[in-house]
Amino acid sequence: MPDVTFTVTDISDAEDATKLERALARLDGVRLANVDSEKGLVAVSYDEGGVGLEKIETTMREAGHEVEPSPGADPDVD
């Protein structure tokens, strides 16, 4: 199960973070989504067979957020 972290700088509050977690959790294959609104980080654990990295990023953008992989993040490292 790959883990990846994204930098999301425009999460306004805890409610916004919860909405983003719910949007990610609805994706087939996402096992865990954790949004830290204070640090501007989103951590996602997922099964590659169910969802790809591109779909995760697209979902966050569709939810209205600017997204970048966290510096040094490598989804291929276990």
C-alpha positions, -999 to 999 in steps of 0.1 A, spaced: 0 0 0 17 32 -11 17 63 11 21 98 -3 20 132 12 9 164 -5 13 201 4 -20 219 3 -17 255 14 -53 266 11 -71 246 37 -90 272 56 -102 254 88 -111 220 104 -144 218 85 -126 223 52 -101 196 62 -129 172 71 -146 177 37 -113 170 19 -108 138 40 -143 127 31 -138 134 -6 -106 113 -6 -121 85 14 -148 81 -12 -122 71 -38 -120 34 -45 -87 21 -31 -80 50 -6 -74 33 28 -67 64 48 -66 102 43 -54 125 70 -54 163 65 -33 185 88 -48 220 82 -22 237 104 8 223 85 -9 222 51 -3 185 46 -24 157 33 -13 121 38 -29 94 18 -25 56 20 -40 38 -10 -41 6 -31 -27 12 -66 -51 -13 -80 -81 8 -70 -69 44 -75 -39 61 -90 -19 91 -78 -33 112 -106 -69 106 -95 -60 115 -59 -45 148 -70 -75 155 -93 -99 149 -65 -82 174 -43 -81 200 -71 -118 194 -79 -124 201 -42 -109 235 -48 -74 230 -35 -39 238 -49 -19 206 -46 18 196 -48 36 165 -38 54 172 -5 91 179 -9 110 146 -7 78 126 -10 81 95 -31 50 73 -34 72 43 -45 90 41 -12 75 17 14 
